[in-house]
Amino acid sequence: MEENRFGQVKISNDVIATIAAMAALEIEGIETSTTFTDKILKNNGVKVLVEDGDVNVDIVILVKYGQPIADVARKVQENIKYNIESMTGLEVSQVNVQVQGISFKKEKAEKVEEKQPKAKN
């Protein structure tokens, strides 16, 4: 909560969680399917704790198959920290990333296309 000469500004934890979710979804290598995006944006995949102006974020992600997991997770941490700090003025002390799984959706779609016979002209 920030006070100024006009009064107080309070930022809801839900707002911070939404900023974190959107920041995570910006990173290349994160699964952005509708079901996962809905889960993360409804804050089921993001937990926020704010104490004395310090923010701790816990986020669950799915990484696309073939992407370097450690690099993707680090980029998620950096982007979440940057976005929350620049948008709210609060300091982010921790961003804990839990990789829940690997998404194979693109590969599955390609295999289905290969199995389907091509139309003859």
Secondary structure by P-SEA (a helix, b strand, c coil): ccccccbbbbbbaaaaaaaaaaaaaacccccccaaaaaaaaacccbbbbbcccbbbbbbbbcccccccaaaaaaaaaaaaaaaaaaaccccccbbbbbcccccaaaaaaaaaaaacccccc
